Amino acid sequence: MLGRLPIPVLGHLTVYKGKLLYIWSSEAIASPSGEKEDVRPGTVMEPDYPGGFLVRTGDGNLLVESAQLEGDSECSGTVFAEPIERVDSGVTVLR
């Protein structure tokens, strides 16, 4: 008997505040010279970056352009980051 084949899903998956966070659209962005090197990967660097929000990775930054929190609808990175901007731009989003 054959099992059901998994359906491939494009994007990234992580956890944010105990819920799954799907990142549907993103772009790698090089770290500007002079940016802090000791920032933990997953930290929001710029919640109001043009086109979404910028998150530190192990080797640069990730511009999150479209995201969806578990139980919510997909939205632009800009809309998703609005509460992050109000609270703290140093919050860890990606783990």
Residue, then its C-alpha position, 0 to 999 in steps of 0.5 A: m500500500l502506498g502512502r500519500l505523497p507530501i505536497p511540496v510547499l514553497g517558502h520558509l517555515t518558523v515559529y513566532k510567539g508559539k505559532l507557525l509562521y509561513i514566509w511565502s516571499s523573501e529576498a536575501i539582502a547583504s548586510p551593510s558595512g558597519e552593521k552589528e556582527d553580534v546580532r543573533p540570527g532571527t532578530v528583526m533588524e528593521p521592521d519598516y524596511p521598504g517592501g517588508f521587514l528585515v531579519r538577520t540570518g547567519d550570513g546577511n539579512l532576509l527581507v520578508e515580503s509576504a508572511q502568514l501567521e498560523g490561523d491568519s491570512e497571508c499578508s505583506g511583510t509590511v503589514f505583518a511587521e506593524p505590531i513589531e515596529r510598535v513594540d521592539s525592533g529587536v524581537t526574535v522572529l525566526r528560530 
